[in-house]
Amino acid sequence: MFLSTIRSHFTVEENAEMLRKRLGRRPGFNVHEAFQAIDRDSNGYITRTELRNILGENRVYVSEKELQLLVQRFDRNNDSRVSYAEFMEEIITKGPSK
């Protein structure tokens, strides 16, 4: 069971990195603009509500548990909101570029 969990973790991380690389190669993609598009009240943070709204507008519907896990993935300091620095840390590719 432990090995299965580790494999799943690495698969998820590998997929996340592939998405980061695809975003990085996308012409015109700008991390700051993406953050601003989600931060509707322009307070410098993305909240669960803002994240739920942007996902719903793009026809991605998540459960409360999935939303909680998504926020936790981005929220490095556990203050229940995502700062620009936290957002950028998760969106920018972590591996070497090819």
C-alpha positions as CSV (number, residue, x, y, z in Angstrom):
1,M,0.0,0.0,0.0
2,F,2.9,2.4,0.8
3,L,4.5,1.8,-2.5
4,S,1.2,2.3,-4.3
5,T,0.8,5.7,-2.5
6,I,4.3,6.8,-3.4
7,R,3.8,5.8,-7.1
8,S,0.5,7.7,-7.1
9,H,2.2,10.8,-5.6
10,F,5.0,10.7,-8.3
11,T,2.5,10.3,-11.1
12,V,0.5,13.3,-9.9
13,E,3.6,15.4,-9.6
14,E,4.8,14.3,-13.0
15,N,1.5,15.3,-14.5
16,A,1.5,18.6,-12.7
17,E,5.0,19.4,-14.0
18,M,3.9,18.5,-17.6
19,L,1.0,21.0,-17.2
20,R,3.4,23.6,-15.9
21,K,5.7,23.1,-18.9
22,R,2.8,23.4,-21.3
23,L,1.7,26.6,-19.7
24,G,5.2,28.0,-19.9
25,R,5.3,27.3,-23.7
26,R,1.9,28.8,-24.3
27,P,2.3,32.1,-26.2
28,G,0.9,35.0,-24.3
29,F,0.5,33.1,-21.0
30,N,1.3,35.4,-18.1
31,V,1.3,34.2,-14.5
32,H,0.4,37.6,-13.1
33,E,-2.5,38.1,-15.4
34,A,-3.8,34.5,-14.6
35,F,-3.6,35.4,-10.9
36,Q,-5.4,38.7,-11.4
37,A,-8.2,36.9,-13.4
38,I,-8.9,34.7,-10.4
39,D,-8.4,37.4,-7.7
40,R,-11.7,39.1,-8.5
41,D,-11.7,41.5,-5.6
42,S,-8.1,42.5,-6.2
43,N,-7.0,42.0,-2.6
44,G,-3.9,40.2,-3.5
45,Y,-5.2,36.7,-2.5
46,I,-7.2,34.0,-4.1
47,T,-9.9,32.6,-1.8
48,R,-11.8,29.3,-2.0
49,T,-14.8,31.2,-3.2
50,E,-12.8,32.9,-6.0
51,L,-11.3,29.6,-7.0
52,R,-14.7,27.8,-7.0
53,N,-16.2,30.6,-9.1
54,I,-13.5,30.6,-11.8
55,L,-13.6,26.8,-12.0
56,G,-17.4,26.9,-12.3
57,E,-17.3,29.5,-15.0
58,N,-15.1,27.1,-16.9
59,R,-17.4,24.2,-16.3
60,V,-15.1,22.5,-13.8
61,Y,-17.2,21.5,-10.9
62,V,-15.5,20.2,-7.7
63,S,-16.6,19.0,-4.4
64,E,-15.9,20.9,-1.2
65,K,-13.2,18.3,-0.4
66,E,-11.6,18.7,-3.8
67,L,-11.6,22.5,-3.4
68,Q,-10.1,22.2,0.0
69,L,-7.3,20.0,-1.4
70,L,-6.7,22.3,-4.3
71,V,-6.3,25.3,-2.0
72,Q,-4.0,23.3,0.3
73,R,-1.8,22.5,-2.7
74,F,-1.2,26.2,-3.3
75,D,-1.4,27.6,0.2
76,R,2.1,27.1,1.5
77,N,1.6,29.1,4.8
78,N,-1.8,27.6,5.6
79,D,-3.6,30.8,6.0
80,S,-6.6,29.5,3.9
81,R,-5.8,31.9,1.0
82,V,-3.4,31.8,-1.9
83,S,-1.0,34.8,-2.3
84,Y,0.6,35.7,-5.6
85,A,4.0,34.2,-4.5
86,E,2.3,30.9,-3.5
87,F,0.4,30.8,-6.8
88,M,3.6,31.5,-8.8
89,E,5.5,28.8,-6.9
90,E,2.9,26.2,-8.0
91,I,2.5,27.4,-11.6
92,I,6.1,28.0,-12.7
93,T,7.9,24.9,-13.9
94,K,10.2,23.3,-11.3
95,G,12.3,21.1,-13.5
96,P,15.0,22.1,-16.1
97,S,13.7,23.3,-19.4
98,K,14.4,21.3,-22.6
